[in-house]
């Protein structure tokens, strides 16, 4: 494989997948630990996204990232990463920090001190394409300033809520002080993520539930056939989302998942 893969996780929980119908994107901690072991046994190490911007690239490395700042990421995923000497990027929604079910500032400082990267997932997790330019800048700049203040750092990386791009192009991110934008587009990243107007956009591959070992290994290796299937699915879903608008699409998807689960139960 030429290039590198970035995995995208959400919450990591104690419960097995069969008991987590409401948490579509979450991963049981035992499955997460198994996946880290699969990486290690294949000679890979998990790294934060910022490590892939330096020269030379870390050898045999896979990017690991988490969205939202769920408490399970701190309680369950973080210790498993530390246990194996791996790092990851945790994208937090700053308005949610310290709320029930989400990590606290104290927890984020502990994670950062242990080598984890803590970056922005906006203030309130909106669909950016549905906001005005002024509202987008408030979301991006304020979250960055809050992270800088609480963690004594220079935040430079953003993950798009719902993978939704704001109107205005790369200049929107540069004006807010970011240089790396993590997307929800499936794919393998080149040796250097493609920079447009000085912004590096990173492809990420979603991991949810308990995928079979063969599927997980195909994701990590950047399997072309799997990638092609995921991109076709992505295009179809994005077409639906563009037709409905992101907010309506989210409501439709939640209703669909509830119906699907109740039918299987």
C-alpha positions as semicolon CSV with decimal commas, in nm:
position;residue;x (nm);y (nm);z (nm)
1;X;0,000;0,000;0,000
2;X;0,127;0,344;-0,094
3;X;0,020;0,604;0,159
4;X;-0,152;0,562;0,494
5;X;-0,493;0,486;0,639
6;X;-0,668;0,680;0,914
7;X;-0,928;0,499;1,124
8;X;-1,226;0,694;1,258
9;X;-1,395;0,584;1,581
10;X;-1,670;0,730;1,795
11;X;-1,759;0,599;2,141
12;X;-1,594;0,292;2,294
13;X;-1,822;0,108;2,535
14;X;-1,827;-0,185;2,777
15;X;-2,138;-0,342;2,623
16;X;-2,124;-0,590;2,335
17;X;-2,263;-0,481;2,000
18;X;-2,590;-0,675;2,040
19;X;-2,686;-0,451;2,334
20;X;-2,603;-0,118;2,172
21;X;-2,874;-0,056;1,915
22;X;-2,882;0,316;1,998
23;X;-2,509;0,361;1,952
24;X;-2,471;0,285;1,582
25;X;-2,110;0,401;1,552
26;X;-1,971;0,280;1,886
27;X;-1,727;-0,009;1,935
28;X;-1,709;-0,247;2,235
29;X;-1,384;-0,206;2,425
30;X;-1,290;-0,572;2,379
31;X;-1,330;-0,535;2,003
32;X;-1,122;-0,217;2,012
33;X;-0,845;-0,390;2,209
34;X;-0,850;-0,678;1,961
35;X;-0,816;-0,434;1,672
36;X;-0,514;-0,269;1,834
37;X;-0,360;-0,612;1,881
38;X;-0,422;-0,691;1,514
39;X;-0,240;-0,369;1,423
40;X;0,051;-0,457;1,649
41;X;0,078;-0,817;1,528
42;X;0,088;-0,691;1,167
43;X;0,373;-0,456;1,253
44;X;0,167;-0,136;1,262
45;X;0,151;0,130;1,529
46;X;-0,134;0,372;1,588
47;X;-0,042;0,741;1,561
48;X;-0,207;1,081;1,593
49;X;-0,282;1,265;1,269
50;X;-0,023;1,536;1,321
51;X;0,257;1,278;1,301
52;X;0,179;1,224;0,933
53;X;0,253;1,585;0,845
54;X;0,623;1,559;0,929
55;X;0,902;1,417;0,715
56;X;0,975;1,134;0,703
57;X;0,642;0,963;0,758
58;X;0,631;0,722;1,053
59;X;0,696;0,369;0,918
60;X;0,416;0,111;0,929
61;X;0,178;0,353;1,097
62;X;-0,199;0,387;1,094
63;X;-0,376;0,707;1,194
64;X;-0,629;0,668;1,475
65;X;-0,893;0,931;1,547
66;X;-1,205;0,970;1,761
67;X;-1,494;1,214;1,718
68;X;-1,719;1,391;1,972
69;X;-1,534;1,351;2,305
70;X;-1,749;1,072;2,450
71;X;-1,658;0,959;2,802
72;X;-1,595;0,603;2,683
73;X;-1,305;0,729;2,474
74;X;-1,132;0,844;2,793
75;X;-1,235;0,554;3,016
76;X;-1,187;0,268;2,771
77;X;-0,999;0,361;2,450
78;X;-0,733;0,582;2,607
79;X;-0,598;0,313;2,849
80;X;-0,582;0,057;2,567
81;X;-0,378;0,296;2,353
82;X;-0,139;0,379;2,638
83;X;-0,097;0,010;2,718
84;X;0,041;-0,046;2,367
85;X;0,243;0,273;2,330
86;X;0,008;0,412;2,065
87;X;-0,131;0,761;2,021
88;X;-0,446;0,901;1,859
89;X;-0,621;1,226;1,781
90;X;-0,935;1,299;1,985
91;X;-1,167;1,553;1,823
92;X;-1,387;1,710;2,091
93;X;-1,699;1,923;2,067
94;X;-1,605;2,191;2,315
95;X;-1,959;2,278;2,436
96;X;-2,001;1,915;2,541
97;X;-1,684;1,887;2,751
98;X;-1,775;1,802;3,110
99;X;-2,138;1,721;3,034
100;X;-2,281;1,382;3,133
101;X;-2,145;1,116;2,901
102;X;-1,851;1,329;2,785
103;X;-1,491;1,370;2,893
104;X;-1,390;1,653;3,128
105;X;-1,114;1,910;3,080
106;X;-0,916;1,730;3,348
107;X;-0,945;1,409;3,150
108;X;-0,841;1,581;2,828
109;X;-0,534;1,730;2,997
110;X;-0,442;1,383;3,124
111;X;-0,476;1,241;2,774
112;X;-0,268;1,518;2,623
113;X;0,004;1,471;2,886
114;X;0,018;1,103;2,786
115;X;0,089;1,193;2,423
116;X;-0,259;1,207;2,277
117;X;-0,361;1,489;2,046
118;X;-0,679;1,679;2,137
119;X;-0,827;1,881;1,851
120;X;-1,145;2,058;1,741
121;X;-1,482;1,915;1,643
122;X;-1,644;2,263;1,658
123;X;-1,833;2,411;1,954
124;X;-2,181;2,262;1,915
125;X;-2,149;1,997;1,639
126;X;-2,369;2,166;1,374
127;X;-2,392;2,088;1,004
128;X;-2,160;2,359;0,878
129;X;-2,320;2,383;0,533
130;X;-2,643;2,502;0,698
131;X;-2,475;2,796;0,874
132;X;-2,389;3,145;0,758
133;X;-2,024;3,232;0,705
134;X;-2,024;3,430;1,031
135;X;-2,172;3,136;1,224
136;X;-1,918;2,897;1,074
137;X;-1,632;3,120;1,181
138;X;-1,773;3,143;1,535
139;X;-1,793;2,762;1,557
140;X;-1,442;2,709;1,425
141;X;-1,262;2,996;1,595
142;X;-1,430;2,970;1,934
143;X;-1,368;2,596;1,966
144;X;-1,005;2,651;1,872
145;X;-0,966;2,932;2,126
146;X;-1,132;2,728;2,402
147;X;-0,901;2,431;2,338
148;X;-0,596;2,657;2,330
149;X;-0,697;2,812;2,662
150;X;-0,780;2,492;2,852
151;X;-0,498;2,278;2,712
152;X;-0,225;2,541;2,663
153;X;-0,169;2,444;2,299
154;X;-0,198;2,569;1,942
155;X;-0,492;2,378;1,798
156;X;-0,447;2,326;1,423
157;X;-0,669;2,033;1,325
158;X;-1,045;2,013;1,273
159;X;-1,284;1,721;1,216
160;X;-1,600;1,810;1,025
161;X;-1,922;1,722;1,215
162;X;-2,108;1,468;1,006
163;X;-1,841;1,508;0,739
164;X;-2,031;1,819;0,629
165;X;-1,828;2,085;0,446
166;X;-1,911;2,454;0,493
167;X;-1,968;2,679;0,197
168;X;-1,670;2,889;0,098
169;X;-1,399;2,634;0,033
170;X;-1,060;2,588;0,203
171;X;-1,026;2,958;0,282
172;X;-1,289;2,913;0,556
173;X;-1,058;2,680;0,747
174;X;-0,746;2,886;0,695
175;X;-0,918;3,200;0,825
176;X;-1,009;3,012;1,144
177;X;-0,648;2,902;1,202
178;X;-0,653;2,537;1,092
179;X;-0,405;2,359;0,868
180;X;-0,545;2,002;0,876
181;X;-0,909;1,903;0,817
182;X;-1,022;1,547;0,888
183;X;-1,310;1,443;0,664
184;X;-1,547;1,146;0,658
185;X;-1,445;1,052;0,304
186;X;-1,325;0,692;0,278
187;X;-0,984;0,631;0,126
188;X;-0,607;0,599;0,156
189;X;-0,408;0,916;0,215
190;X;-0,105;0,990;0,000
191;X;0,238;1,033;0,159
192;X;0,126;1,388;0,222
193;X;-0,250;1,454;0,233
194;X;-0,350;1,665;-0,066
195;X;-0,308;2,029;0,032
196;X;-0,548;2,281;-0,118
197;X;-0,475;2,645;-0,037
198;X;-0,241;2,524;0,240
199;X;-0,506;2,301;0,402
200;X;-0,436;1,925;0,424
201;X;-0,752;1,715;0,391
202;X;-0,742;1,369;0,548
203;X;-0,953;1,070;0,441
204;X;-1,080;0,856;0,728
205;X;-1,226;0,505;0,738
206;X;-1,510;0,453;0,984
207;X;-1,490;0,159;1,225
208;X;-1,808;0,060;1,409
209;X;-1,940;-0,240;1,593
210;X;-1,734;-0,557;1,571
211;X;-1,621;-0,601;1,210
212;X;-1,480;-0,943;1,115
213;X;-1,103;-0,971;1,132
214;X;-1,075;-1,000;0,753
215;X;-1,274;-0,680;0,703
216;X;-1,069;-0,486;0,957
217;X;-0,745;-0,604;0,800
218;X;-0,875;-0,501;0,457
219;X;-0,949;-0,153;0,591
220;X;-0,602;-0,113;0,742
221;X;-0,428;-0,239;0,429
222;X;-0,622;0,000;0,207
223;X;-0,786;-0,280;0,009
224;X;-0,893;-0,134;-0,326
225;X;-1,209;-0,341;-0,368
226;X;-1,336;-0,257;-0,023
227;X;-1,249;0,108;-0,082
228;X;-1,438;0,111;-0,412
229;X;-1,749;-0,038;-0,251
230;X;-1,738;0,208;0,038
231;X;-1,697;0,504;-0,198
232;X;-1,994;0,395;-0,408
233;X;-2,203;0,371;-0,092
234;X;-2,072;0,708;0,021
235;X;-2,169;0,873;-0,309
236;X;-2,520;0,727;-0,288
237;X;-2,573;0,845;0,070
238;X;-2,429;1,189;-0,004
239;X;-2,672;1,222;-0,294
240;X;-2,960;1,148;-0,059
241;X;-2,823;1,393;0,197
242;X;-2,787;1,669;-0,062
243;X;-3,147;1,611;-0,169
244;X;-3,291;1,610;0,183
245;X;-3,044;1,857;0,346
246;X;-2,807;1,727;0,617
247;X;-3,050;1,777;0,907
248;X;-3,338;1,595;0,736
249;X;-3,102;1,321;0,623
250;X;-2,988;1,266;0,983
251;X;-3,348;1,234;1,100
252;X;-3,424;0,990;0,817
253;X;-3,118;0,779;0,899
254;X;-3,203;0,761;1,269
255;X;-3,559;0,656;1,190
256;X;-3,431;0,397;0,943
257;X;-3,186;0,251;1,196
258;X;-3,455;0,232;1,466
259;X;-3,689;0,054;1,226
260;X;-3,417;-0,185;1,111
261;X;-3,323;-0,277;1,468
262;X;-3,683;-0,328;1,582
263;X;-3,743;-0,554;1,282
264;X;-3,440;-0,769;1,370
265;X;-3,522;-0,787;1,742
